[in-house]
Amino acid sequence: MTASVTSTTSSTTSTSTSAKSSGLSANYDTFLKLLCAQLKNQNPLSPTDATQFTSQLVQYSNLEQQVKTNSKLDSVLSSLSASSFTNGASYIGCVVEAAGNSVNVKSDGTVSASWNYELDSKASSVKLSVTDSAGKVVWTGSGDPAVGTHALVWNGTDSSGKAFPAGDYTLKVTALDASGAAIETSTTIKGKVTAVSSNGGNTMLELGGTNVKLSDITRLAA
């Protein structure tokens, strides 16, 4: 699969902030025009009240500072977005683990589901079940009861080898101790990064057909 780098909305935050700054600048210019017009057209016999004029100058100063602050914020947000995207691009071709339990499986078998699950303590029994996007159980199996991290790779087929439709599939881990009490578990997904994109201000990595946030990456695997 060809690795790719795409940025669909990397400029969304910057564009939004710039639009707000433009609107603020327009208000700023309007304020100046109104203030100048007021001074120009005031009655010499009844000039603008000093207190009122001072208040208007304070408003002018605050508005000016807000325009400058928004301009600087534009620059900071743009730099942060570019830095995050560049960092995400460096993961292309790497195998990573990310927090989560849902993966996208291809019906042609080109993309399998790969999970890691971790047990905080030794279990008496571990049941693994995979559900489709509708919540229907499509596969079940027994897991390793030992403490630590264990791997599960599922090729998207049933016990007879028939492939399930392409889509999102979720792993559920149910671990019980000898007394039947639930044991704490955690799940991560694993895959090779094939693309990076930006969505809603988040840098997204594509693992096969599954998109995960850069901030959800927990481990760079071999």
C-alpha positions, 0 to 999 in steps of 0.5 A: 500500500502506498503511503501518503500524506494528506492535509484536508483541514490543517488550516481550519483552526487558522482560517477560523481565527483569521476570520475572527481577527478580520471581523475584529479589525473591521470593528476596530476601524469602524470605532476609529471612524466613529470617534473621529467623526464625533470629535470633528462634528462636536459642538464647540459650545458644548464639547464632548464630556471629558469623562465620556471621551476618556472612556472611549479612549480606553475602549479604543485601547482595549480593542487595539490590544485585542486585535494584536493578541488575535494576530499573535494567536494566529501565528502560534496556532499555525506553528503548533498545527504545522509542528504536530502534522510534521511529527505525525508524518514521521510515523509513516511506515512505522508499526504503532500501538494506539489506545482503543479497541475498534479497527476497520477490517477489509473484506478482501483480507488485506487488512486484519484486525490486530489488538493487544490486551493487558491484564492487571492481575492473573485471571482464572478465565479470559473471554475474547469477543469481537462484535461488528458495528451493529454490536452483533458478536461475530467471533469468540475465543479464549484469552491468555490468563497470565498477567501482562500484555497479550496479542490477538490477530483476527483475519475477519473470518468465521470458524469456517473461513467465510469473510465478514463484510468490511467495516469496523469491528470491536474487541471486548475482553472479559477477565475473571479471577477465581472468585468470579470478580472482574479483573481490570483490562485495557486494550490497544490496536496495532498497525502500520501507519500508511497516511497522516491527515488533519481533521478538526485540529487533530493530527490523525494517523491511518493504520490500514483503514483505521484512523487514530489521533496522534495523541492516542499513540501509546507505543512505537512497535517493532 
